[in-house]
Amino acid sequence: MVSLSDVQSSNSRIASSLPPGLVAVFVGATNGIGEATLQQFVKHARQPRVYFVGRSQEAGDRIAAECKTLNPAGGYTFINADVSLIRVVDEVCRDIKSKEKSINLLFLSQGTLVPGVETLEGLHYAAALVVHSRNRFIVNLLPLLQNATALRRVVSVFAATKEGPINMTDFQGWKVPLMSQRGHASSIVTLSLEALAKKAPTVAFVHDFPGPVKSGIARGTKGALFFVIKAVFTVIGPMVNMPTVESGERHVYLATSARYPAGANGDAASGVPLADGIAVARGTSSKTGSGIYSVDAQGETAGPMVEEFLAKMRNVGMVDQVWAHVEDDFERITGLKAA
């Protein structure tokens, strides 16, 4: 377990350890974990340039103003967009690429619990946000991440350390049973990052499980089951939820600490140097510092059982199969593998 005090100590050294002018892109940042992480990043970085993407212009304007108060030396650009649509993701990325030559951090937390809804592009809404949208942002912005001379990192917030069997006959999870959905989607997220790490070994990829945190992920859910779930969490949430500020602090740590380095990079790109007693994390391949990490709510990487499960998936070619499926959907929708 990485203690909160260790997290806060590391974050307090961002300004002195990392260069000014870090460029960060936050997707799904107008509430919950994304918003909290954005604000903590802004609090600690020197003269950051931040692009944050969400669907609420009102929330975007509020957050931009709050960030300017937290750190007047930074620049904050809100982009109003529905990122469940791959063509919209491409438009957002083209806009960012027209303004920046490099990116240090791509933070992805868009998602939903709404089941059974089809997007205008023929994707399952839940999969579109967690799988397709996130991977499209990474693919499109990967050249800019590789161009960075300091920190180079992707953080994807979902259900790391909870990986389970993938139903390749129902890749988008239209009919995957409720109790199997988390493991199915979690493995797809992790294996997608493994595929991307092959293309960009100088970029670090972190998939994490945030634990119980108050967020907007259940917005739009209907039906008796979700009514009961929301009612239960209304009662027990205050007792079990991680404070939103702490979640933001922990995610900034995942985004900036040298505990989670790229698989092949120099010290300049590793992040905030580690304090005594903190070691570089094991990657999903069981190799220390491998560049791809499946991390729990306390900052610890997946245990032996998950490592063994992922190794079996890797050995039967699931990394390539997962990525081929994602690229097929990209090409069907846009005709291009990347914007």
C-alpha positions as CSV (number, residue, x, y, z in Angstrom):
1,M,0.0,0.0,0.0
2,V,1.2,3.5,-0.9
3,S,0.2,5.6,2.1
4,L,-1.6,8.9,1.6
5,S,1.3,10.7,3.3
6,D,3.7,9.2,0.7
7,V,1.3,10.3,-2.1
8,Q,1.1,13.8,-0.8
9,S,4.8,14.1,-0.3
10,S,5.5,13.0,-3.9
11,N,2.9,15.4,-5.2
12,S,4.4,18.3,-3.3
13,R,7.6,17.7,-5.2
14,I,6.1,17.9,-8.7
15,A,6.9,21.6,-9.0
16,S,10.6,21.1,-8.1
17,S,11.1,17.7,-9.9
18,L,9.3,18.2,-13.2
19,P,9.7,21.1,-15.6
20,P,7.3,24.0,-16.0
21,G,4.8,24.0,-18.8
22,L,3.6,20.4,-18.6
23,V,0.9,19.7,-21.1
24,A,-2.0,17.5,-19.9
25,V,-5.2,16.3,-21.5
26,F,-8.1,15.2,-19.2
27,V,-11.1,13.4,-20.7
28,G,-14.2,13.0,-18.5
29,A,-13.1,15.8,-16.3
30,T,-16.2,17.7,-15.4
31,N,-17.1,15.7,-12.3
32,G,-15.9,13.0,-10.0
33,I,-12.5,11.5,-10.2
34,G,-11.5,13.4,-13.4
35,E,-12.4,16.8,-11.9
36,A,-10.7,16.0,-8.6
37,T,-7.5,14.8,-10.4
38,L,-7.4,17.8,-12.7
39,Q,-7.6,20.2,-9.8
40,Q,-4.9,18.4,-7.8
41,F,-2.6,18.4,-10.9
42,V,-3.2,22.1,-11.4
43,K,-2.5,22.8,-7.7
44,H,1.0,21.2,-7.9
45,A,2.3,21.7,-11.5
46,R,4.3,24.8,-12.6
47,Q,2.6,26.8,-15.4
48,P,0.7,23.8,-16.8
49,R,-1.3,23.9,-20.0
50,V,-4.4,21.8,-19.6
51,Y,-7.1,20.7,-22.0
52,F,-10.1,19.1,-20.4
53,V,-13.0,17.5,-22.2
54,G,-16.6,17.0,-21.1
55,R,-20.2,17.4,-22.0
56,S,-21.2,20.3,-19.7
57,Q,-20.2,23.8,-20.8
58,E,-21.5,25.1,-17.4
59,A,-19.2,22.7,-15.5
60,G,-16.3,23.4,-17.9
61,D,-16.5,27.2,-17.3
62,R,-16.7,26.7,-13.6
63,I,-13.7,24.3,-13.4
64,A,-11.6,26.6,-15.7
65,A,-12.3,29.5,-13.4
66,E,-11.4,27.4,-10.3
67,C,-8.2,26.2,-11.9
68,K,-7.2,29.8,-12.7
69,T,-7.7,30.6,-9.1
70,L,-5.7,27.6,-7.9
71,N,-2.8,28.3,-10.3
72,P,-3.0,31.7,-12.2
73,A,0.2,30.9,-14.1
74,G,-1.4,28.0,-16.0
75,G,-3.6,27.8,-19.1
76,Y,-6.9,25.9,-19.1
77,T,-8.9,25.1,-22.2
78,F,-12.3,23.4,-21.9
79,I,-13.5,21.4,-24.9
80,N,-17.2,20.6,-25.0
81,A,-17.7,17.2,-26.7
82,D,-19.6,13.9,-26.7
83,V,-16.6,11.5,-26.7
84,S,-18.8,8.4,-27.1
85,L,-18.6,9.2,-30.8
86,I,-15.2,8.3,-32.4
87,R,-15.6,11.0,-35.1
88,V,-15.9,13.6,-32.3
89,V,-12.8,12.2,-30.6
90,D,-10.9,12.7,-33.8
91,E,-12.1,16.3,-34.0
92,V,-11.0,17.0,-30.4
93,C,-7.6,15.4,-31.1
94,R,-7.1,17.4,-34.3
95,D,-7.8,20.6,-32.3
96,I,-5.3,19.7,-29.6
97,K,-2.7,18.6,-32.2
98,S,-3.1,22.0,-34.0
99,K,-2.0,23.7,-30.8
100,E,0.6,21.4,-29.2
101,K,3.6,19.5,-30.4
102,S,3.9,17.3,-27.3
103,I,1.8,16.1,-24.4
104,N,3.1,14.9,-21.0
105,L,-0.1,13.3,-19.6
106,L,-3.3,11.8,-21.0
107,F,-5.8,11.1,-18.3
108,L,-8.9,9.1,-19.2
109,S,-11.9,8.6,-16.9
110,Q,-14.9,8.8,-19.2
111,G,-17.4,5.9,-18.6
112,T,-21.0,5.0,-17.8
113,L,-23.1,2.2,-16.2
114,V,-25.9,2.7,-18.7
115,P,-26.4,-0.7,-20.5
116,G,-28.0,-1.6,-23.8
117,V,-27.8,1.7,-25.6
118,E,-26.3,2.0,-29.1
119,T,-24.4,5.1,-30.3
120,L,-25.0,6.7,-33.6
121,E,-21.9,4.9,-34.8
122,G,-23.2,1.4,-33.9
123,L,-21.2,0.9,-30.7
124,H,-22.5,-0.2,-27.3
125,Y,-22.5,3.0,-25.4
126,A,-20.6,1.6,-22.4
127,A,-17.9,0.0,-24.6
128,A,-17.7,3.1,-26.7
129,L,-16.6,5.2,-23.7
130,V,-14.4,2.7,-21.8
131,V,-12.8,0.9,-24.8
132,H,-13.2,2.7,-28.1
133,S,-13.1,6.4,-27.1
134,R,-10.1,5.9,-24.7
135,N,-8.1,3.9,-27.2
136,R,-8.9,6.4,-29.9
137,F,-7.6,9.3,-27.8
138,I,-4.4,7.3,-27.1
139,V,-3.8,6.3,-30.7
140,N,-4.4,9.9,-32.0
141,L,-2.3,11.6,-29.3
142,L,0.5,8.9,-29.0
143,P,2.9,10.8,-31.3
144,L,2.6,13.9,-29.1
145,L,3.2,11.8,-26.0
146,Q,6.3,10.3,-27.6
147,N,7.5,13.8,-28.5
148,A,7.6,14.9,-24.8
149,T,11.0,15.5,-23.3
150,A,9.9,15.0,-19.7
151,L,6.9,13.0,-18.3
152,R,5.2,10.7,-20.8
153,R,2.2,8.9,-19.3
154,V,-1.3,7.6,-19.9
155,V,-3.7,6.9,-17.0
156,S,-6.9,5.0,-17.7
157,V,-9.3,4.9,-14.7
158,F,-11.6,1.8,-14.7
159,A,-11.3,-1.6,-13.0
160,A,-7.7,-2.6,-12.9
161,T,-6.7,-5.7,-10.8
162,K,-10.2,-7.0,-11.6
163,E,-9.4,-8.6,-14.9
164,G,-11.4,-11.6,-16.0
165,P,-12.3,-13.7,-19.0
166,I,-13.1,-11.9,-22.3
167,N,-16.1,-13.0,-24.4
168,M,-14.7,-12.4,-27.9
169,T,-18.0,-13.4,-29.5
170,D,-19.6,-10.4,-27.7
171,F,-16.7,-8.0,-27.6
172,Q,-18.8,-4.9,-26.9
173,G,-20.5,-6.6,-24.0
174,W,-24.1,-6.4,-25.2
175,K,-25.1,-9.7,-23.5
176,V,-22.2,-10.3,-21.2
177,P,-23.8,-11.2,-17.8
178,L,-23.8,-8.4,-15.2
179,M,-21.4,-10.3,-12.9
180,S,-18.9,-10.9,-15.7
181,Q,-19.0,-7.4,-17.3
182,R,-16.3,-5.9,-15.1
183,G,-13.8,-8.6,-15.6
184,H,-14.5,-8.7,-19.4
185,A,-14.1,-4.9,-19.9
186,S,-11.2,-4.7,-17.4
187,S,-9.1,-7.2,-19.4
188,I,-9.9,-5.4,-22.7
189,V,-8.6,-2.1,-21.2
190,T,-5.4,-3.7,-19.8
191,L,-4.6,-5.7,-23.0
192,S,-5.3,-2.7,-25.2
193,L,-2.7,-0.8,-23.2
194,E,-0.3,-3.7,-23.7
195,A,-0.8,-3.5,-27.4
196,L,-0.2,0.3,-27.4
197,A,2.9,-0.1,-25.2
198,K,4.4,-2.2,-28.0
199,K,4.1,0.8,-30.3
200,A,5.4,3.3,-27.7
201,P,7.8,1.7,-25.2
202,T,8.9,5.2,-24.0
203,V,5.4,6.0,-22.7
204,A,4.1,4.6,-19.4
205,F,0.6,3.2,-19.3
206,V,-1.4,2.9,-16.0
207,H,-4.8,1.2,-15.7
208,D,-6.2,1.7,-12.2
209,F,-9.2,0.9,-10.0
210,P,-10.2,3.9,-8.0
211,G,-12.2,2.0,-5.4
212,P,-15.5,3.5,-4.2
213,V,-15.6,7.2,-5.0
214,K,-18.6,9.5,-5.5
215,S,-18.8,10.2,-9.2
216,G,-21.3,10.6,-12.0
217,I,-20.8,7.2,-13.6
218,A,-24.4,6.1,-12.8
219,R,-26.1,9.1,-14.4
220,G,-28.8,8.0,-16.8
221,T,-29.2,4.5,-15.4
222,K,-32.8,3.2,-15.2
223,G,-34.7,0.2,-14.0
224,A,-35.3,-1.5,-10.7
225,L,-31.8,-3.0,-10.3
226,F,-30.1,0.4,-10.7
227,F,-32.7,2.0,-8.4
228,V,-31.8,-0.5,-5.7
229,I,-28.0,-0.1,-6.3
230,K,-28.2,3.7,-6.1
231,A,-30.4,3.5,-3.0
232,V,-27.9,1.2,-1.2
233,F,-25.0,3.4,-2.1
234,T,-26.8,6.5,-1.0
235,V,-26.9,4.9,2.5
236,I,-23.5,3.2,2.6
237,G,-21.5,5.6,0.3
238,P,-20.5,8.1,3.1
239,M,-19.1,5.2,5.1
240,V,-17.1,3.5,2.3
241,N,-16.3,6.1,-0.3
242,M,-12.8,7.4,-0.6
243,P,-12.9,11.2,-0.2
244,T,-12.9,12.8,-3.6
245,V,-9.9,15.0,-2.8
246,E,-7.9,11.9,-1.7
247,S,-8.8,10.2,-4.9
248,G,-7.6,13.2,-6.9
249,E,-4.3,13.1,-4.9
250,R,-3.8,9.4,-5.5
251,H,-4.5,9.8,-9.2
252,V,-2.0,12.6,-9.6
253,Y,0.5,10.3,-7.9
254,L,-0.2,7.6,-10.5
255,A,0.2,10.2,-13.2
256,T,3.5,11.7,-12.0
257,S,5.5,9.3,-9.7
258,A,8.6,7.5,-10.9
259,R,7.0,4.4,-9.3
260,Y,5.3,3.7,-12.7
261,P,7.9,4.3,-15.4
262,A,7.8,3.5,-19.1
263,G,9.4,0.2,-20.1
264,A,12.2,1.9,-22.1
265,N,13.0,5.5,-21.1
266,G,15.5,7.7,-19.4
267,D,15.4,9.2,-16.0
268,A,14.1,12.5,-17.4
269,A,10.8,10.8,-18.3
270,S,10.3,8.7,-15.3
271,G,8.5,11.2,-13.1
272,V,8.9,12.5,-9.5
273,P,11.9,10.6,-7.9
274,L,10.9,8.0,-5.4
275,A,11.3,8.5,-1.7
276,D,13.2,6.1,0.5
277,G,11.3,2.8,1.0
278,I,9.2,3.2,-2.2
279,A,10.1,0.8,-5.0
280,V,9.4,0.8,-8.7
281,A,6.1,-1.1,-9.4
282,R,5.8,-4.5,-11.1
283,G,4.1,-4.3,-14.4
284,T,1.4,-6.6,-15.8
285,S,4.1,-8.9,-17.2
286,S,5.4,-9.4,-13.6
287,K,8.6,-7.5,-14.6
288,T,9.5,-4.5,-12.4
289,G,9.1,-1.3,-14.4
290,S,7.7,-3.0,-17.5
291,G,5.7,0.1,-18.5
292,I,2.2,-1.3,-18.2
293,Y,0.6,-1.4,-14.8
294,S,-2.7,-2.7,-13.4
295,V,-3.1,-0.8,-10.1
296,D,-5.6,-1.0,-7.2
297,A,-7.0,1.9,-5.2
298,Q,-4.0,1.9,-2.8
299,G,-1.4,2.2,-5.6
300,E,-0.4,-1.5,-5.5
301,T,-0.1,-3.5,-8.7
302,A,-2.0,-6.7,-9.4
303,G,-1.1,-9.8,-7.5
304,P,0.2,-13.2,-8.8
305,M,-3.2,-14.5,-9.7
306,V,-4.0,-11.6,-12.0
307,E,-0.4,-11.7,-13.5
308,E,-0.8,-15.4,-14.2
309,F,-4.3,-14.9,-15.8
310,L,-2.9,-12.1,-18.0
311,A,0.0,-14.3,-19.0
312,K,-2.3,-17.0,-20.2
313,M,-4.3,-14.5,-22.2
314,R,-1.1,-13.1,-23.7
315,N,0.1,-16.6,-24.6
316,V,-2.9,-17.4,-26.6
317,G,-2.6,-14.2,-28.6
318,M,-5.4,-12.2,-26.9
319,V,-3.4,-8.9,-27.0
320,D,-3.4,-9.0,-30.8
321,Q,-7.0,-10.2,-31.0
322,V,-8.3,-7.5,-28.8
323,W,-6.4,-4.8,-30.7
324,A,-7.5,-6.1,-34.0
325,H,-11.1,-5.9,-32.9
326,V,-10.7,-2.3,-31.7
327,E,-9.0,-1.3,-35.0
328,D,-11.7,-3.0,-37.1
329,D,-14.3,-0.9,-35.3
330,F,-12.3,2.3,-35.9
331,E,-11.9,1.5,-39.6
332,R,-15.6,0.7,-40.0
333,I,-16.6,4.0,-38.4
334,T,-14.0,6.4,-39.9
335,G,-12.1,4.5,-42.5
336,L,-8.9,5.2,-40.7
337,K,-6.9,3.6,-37.9
338,A,-6.1,7.0,-36.5
339,A,-7.1,10.6,-37.2
